[in-house]
Amino acid sequence: MKNRLVSMKVYSLALIAFSLFYTELALADRLKDMASIEGIRSNQLVGYGLVVGLDGTGDKTDFTSQTFSNLLDKFGITIPTGEDIGSKNIAAVAVHAELPAFTKPGQRIDVTVSSLGDSKSLRGGSLLMTPLKGADGRIYAMSQGSLVVGGFGAEGSDGSSITVNIPSVGRIPNGATVERGIDSPFNRGDTLTFNLHHPDFTTAMNVTEQINDLLGPGTAYAQDSASIQVKAPRDASQRVAYMSMLENLSVDPGEAPAKVIINSRTGTIVVGKNVKVLPAAITHGNLTVSINEDLDVSQPGAFGDGETVVVPRTDIEIEQEQGRMFEFGPATTLSEIVQAVNQVGAAPGDIMAVLEALKQAGALKADLIVI
């Protein structure tokens, strides 16, 4: 009992120190926005079911008919073998959802329902009871309910049609009830591990130093550029308060590597903060070739024996802009690089070629990434 009181006193003092620390570092990023706790994750669930009550927009695939027959058989209704059900008010669907961490049996989660056959729309349909399974094949939730479909479509008698959004996919808010929970490693062991969303050695060291300055040397240590292991109390209630304190800890992240991102499809160019350019000379100009073809009529004299013929006439014009040479750099800040690029006066497509040439010449001190 005495040890527990001492432990609670230590954590109370740590909370007071944290409040003072947090005030000074209000402009930094919170640890909860930079990292996640190892083992604390959501899990994907998937199931196969039937949507009924459609207004003639269902599908007539073989597996839909077989599924419907199996459903009726469970209710004591037997359909003769080989008989076509012929209903277009049902559709076979795939149901998927995510089971968040710490979700307990009895809680409800959202589900997404997608048509598997040739159903034109799931609008107005209801999903019948469908088990949702995890990767291990066990049932973790049961889903059922009326669909909310954002898309719709309409057809005319002449075959014309119009579709808005995607009517073959819908959602059921709180459409599944959790039947089985997933064990979490949160309360196991004497340590917890933070995994950075963007691995960086500088950020990992900053996180480690901030935690050790707050809770004492040796409390945390960086395993690599992505993981920081932290000692934690075993008592569940103390561990929750402990993690609440740590996840709100403000940390200065390390600066990102120098990168230039080019989207060749849209012409978008993004230049990072730490990009530098060495001195270089650049000339830019466009070469335009215009070809115009006209048809002339060649007609013989009034008393000649010749024939009137059509003669093509082609005019070719070549225009080349007077490209001037600009001194590019040295540029050590983002504003200087933007100013230098604007001085060249090139279009986005030409700037891509200029940046690539600078990289090949060794003047661009950054990673050039084309997506």
Beta strands, then each sheet from edge to edge (+ up, - down):
strand 1: 29-30
strand 2: 35-37
strand 3: 43-52
strand 4: 91-99
strand 5: 108-115
strand 6: 126-133
strand 7: 139-146
strand 8: 152-155
strand 9: 161-164
strand 10: 169-178
strand 11: 191-196
strand 12: 220-222
strand 13: 227-231
strand 14: 250-251
strand 15: 259-263
strand 16: 268-271
strand 17: 276-277
strand 18: 280-283
strand 19: 287-298
strand 20: 309-320
strand 21: 325-328
strand 22: 364-365
strand 23: 367-370
sheet 1: 1+ 14-
sheet 2: 2+ 11- 13+ 12-
sheet 3: 3+ 4- 5+ 10- 7+ 6- 3+
sheet 4: 8+ 9-
sheet 5: 16+ 15- 23-
sheet 6: 17+ 22-
sheet 7: 18+ 21-
sheet 8: 19+ 20-
end
